[in-house]
Each structure stands twice: as C-alpha cells, then as structure tokens.
Amino acid sequence: HSLRNIDELCASIVRSHRETSQYRVEELQALRWKLFSREEIQTYQSKSVDEMWQHCAIRLTDAVQFVVEFAKHIPGFRMLSQNDQIALLKTGSMEVVLVRMSRFFNTENNTVFFDGKFAGTEVFKSLACGDLIAAVFDFAHGMCALKLTEQQIALFSALVLINADRPCLEDRGKVQRVQRSVELGLTHILHRDNQESLMHKLYQRMAVLRSLCSLHMEKLRWFSQRYPLTAHSLFPPLYKELFASEAELLPGTTH
Ligand SMILES: O=S(=O)(c1cccc(C(F)(F)F)c1)N1CCc2ccc(OCc3c(Cl)cncc3Cl)cc21
C-alpha cells in the first residue's frame, strides 16, 4: 500500500460516511435542546411493549439502510462475495448504527436524538428492556468522551463492519485483506491527528459493541417469543433478515 492508496481509501470512506449519515451533526447540534414535553413522554410511555418495539424496529431498519449504503462504498467491500457482504452486515450493521447514534447524544442532559427531538431513557420505558437502553446510553456516553472527529468515526465505522472474525464467512482471507487496509487507514488518520493512543480505546469500544448487540439479540429472542405475531408479520423484512435467526423466521418452531 503506497501512502497515496491509503489517502484515497480514507477519502472514499469519509465521503461515503458523510453521504450516508442520515443526519448531519451540525443539524442536530441546533436541535440539541429540543426535548420531548411531559405529555409527549407520557404518550411514548403509554404505548404497549409491542407497539414501541415496532416503532423502534422501523427506525432501526431505516438507520441500517444507510449503513448498507455506507458499506457499499468501502473500497474492497464490493469485491467480497454476496454471502460475505451479507454476513458482515448481519453482525455489523447494528454496531455501526450504535456508533452513529452516539454522534447524536447530548452528554449534558443524557439525551439522544429520536423521532425528531432529544429523548432521555424514560422515553423508552415501554420497551421493557431498561438494561439494554441503559447500556446503549452508556455506550454513547463512552463514545462522546473520546471526542472523535467525523473522519475518525468514518474509519472506525468501516473497521467495525469489515471484521474477519465474524461467523460464517466464506473467504476469511479476503475479508482479512480488506480489514487490514481499513486498519491502515484508521492508524494513518490517528497518526496524522497525533492521537495514536485512541487506537486501543477504539478496540475496547468494539468489545462493548459486541456485548451490546448480543444483549439486543437476547431481548429480540425474548420479544419474538412473547409477541410472535408482531415479530413475524409487523417487523420490517430487513430487520428480520438481519436480526432474527433462521429459527425464529420459520413460525411455529419450538425452542
Ligand atoms: O429507535 S431509534 O430511532 C432510537 C434512537 C435512539 C435511541 C434508541 C434506543 F432505543 F436504543 F435507546 C432508539 N433507532 C435508531 C438507532 C437505533 C438503534 C437501535 C434501535 O432499536 C433496537 C431496540 C432496542 Cl435498543 C430496544 N428494544 C427494541 C429495539 Cl428494536 C433503534 C434505533
């Protein structure tokens, strides 16, 4: 990899991140004090569990669509087989959504951008998964503490996605080569910003992301057993494709 290649790789990942980031950080900075009223919070809290889950699943699926677009412009991602691209998105898209969400987090009042305003954890009470929500907010706090630039977030997001350790990859070697080039890009960016010390902190963040996503899958299993109809027929197809395991997709399977 000549330096020129690495510069080009970083530039295309940063451009793709910017073009697929659903909301711009500057836009949301202007909204950071737009909070939900007591009545609006009451409305969210009086939603049934399956109604609120469906509400979130739809927004999560929207966010994932933008991550799929982001992935397609990571140099090397499209060289991978269709199955490997799907396998990486199946396990990585939620993690990138959570990294992106942390950019829309206000650490001063512990609120996150949701449905057009900034929401505290109490807005998500009817999801009945307070531990997952608390963990999502903690993760966002931890990401904000690193004060990453948009360029650093772009390269970190690409590294979260291109992970050769993911399960059921056909050509692990090929994914490893793409992962190594993205790693070179991230270290290049951090070196240029004189922040190499961030690298091990980012690897720690990736470990937290993995535990967050397994907690989400655990909650999804609980939810789809408790509300099979909603999970099987009311969740967006892409959500089911990415997050529900095959076993859950075939209705009537016993666990
Ligand atoms: O709904 S969001 O706009 C949303 C926005 C901010 C905070 C949350 C929440 F909730 F994370 F604090 C939800 N959206 C876009 C980004 C995102 C990530 C996960 C998500 O949902 C996963 C989920 C959870 Cl974490 C718990 N129970 C059911 C589901 Cl499906 C939704 C989501």
The ligand as a Tripos MOL2 file, in Angstrom:
@<TRIPOS>MOLECULE
LIG
   32    35     1     0     0
SMALL
NO_CHARGES

@<TRIPOS>ATOM
      1 O1        -35.4860    3.7880   17.5040 O.2       1 LIG1
      2 S1        -34.3690    4.6470   17.1770 S.O2      1 LIG1
      3 O2        -34.6510    5.8610   16.4630 O.2       1 LIG1
      4 C1        -33.5040    5.0120   18.6270 C.ar      1 LIG1
      5 C2        -32.8330    6.2100   18.7000 C.ar      1 LIG1
      6 C3        -32.1420    6.4870   19.8830 C.ar      1 LIG1
      7 C4        -32.0840    5.5540   20.9470 C.ar      1 LIG1
      8 C5        -32.7800    4.3420   20.7970 C.ar      1 LIG1
      9 C6        -32.7080    3.3010   21.8740 C.3       1 LIG1
     10 F1        -33.8390    2.5950   21.9350 F         1 LIG1
     11 F2        -31.7060    2.4630   21.5750 F         1 LIG1
     12 F3        -32.4390    3.8830   23.0440 F         1 LIG1
     13 C7        -33.5050    4.0640   19.6470 C.ar      1 LIG1
     14 N1        -33.2490    3.7910   16.3300 N.pl3     1 LIG1
     15 C8        -32.2370    4.4570   15.5330 C.3       1 LIG1
     16 C9        -30.9370    3.9310   16.1800 C.3       1 LIG1
     17 C10       -31.4050    2.6570   16.8310 C.ar      1 LIG1
     18 C11       -30.6910    1.5830   17.3530 C.ar      1 LIG1
     19 C12       -31.3960    0.5300   17.9360 C.ar      1 LIG1
     20 C13       -32.8040    0.6030   17.9260 C.ar      1 LIG1
     21 O3        -33.6160   -0.3340   18.3930 O.3       1 LIG1
     22 C14       -33.0510   -1.5010   18.9480 C.3       1 LIG1
     23 C15       -34.0130   -1.8470   20.0010 C.ar      1 LIG1
     24 C16       -33.7030   -1.5850   21.3050 C.ar      1 LIG1
     25 CL1       -32.2180   -0.7650   21.6600 Cl        1 LIG1
     26 C17       -34.5550   -1.9590   22.2910 C.ar      1 LIG1
     27 N2        -35.7390   -2.5420   22.0170 N.ar      1 LIG1
     28 C18       -36.0910   -2.7420   20.7280 C.ar      1 LIG1
     29 C19       -35.2400   -2.3950   19.6880 C.ar      1 LIG1
     30 CL2       -35.7140   -2.6220   18.0450 Cl        1 LIG1
     31 C20       -33.4850    1.6430   17.3970 C.ar      1 LIG1
     32 C21       -32.7670    2.6490   16.8810 C.ar      1 LIG1
@<TRIPOS>BOND
     1     1     2 2
     2     2     3 2
     3     2     4 1
     4     2    14 1
     5     4     5 ar
     6     4    13 ar
     7     5     6 ar
     8     6     7 ar
     9     7     8 ar
    10     8     9 1
    11     8    13 ar
    12     9    10 1
    13     9    11 1
    14     9    12 1
    15    14    15 1
    16    14    32 1
    17    15    16 1
    18    16    17 1
    19    17    18 ar
    20    17    32 ar
    21    18    19 ar
    22    19    20 ar
    23    20    21 1
    24    20    31 ar
    25    21    22 1
    26    22    23 1
    27    23    24 ar
    28    23    29 ar
    29    24    25 1
    30    24    26 ar
    31    26    27 ar
    32    27    28 ar
    33    28    29 ar
    34    29    30 1
    35    31    32 ar
@<TRIPOS>SUBSTRUCTURE
     1 LIG1         1 GROUP 0 **** ****
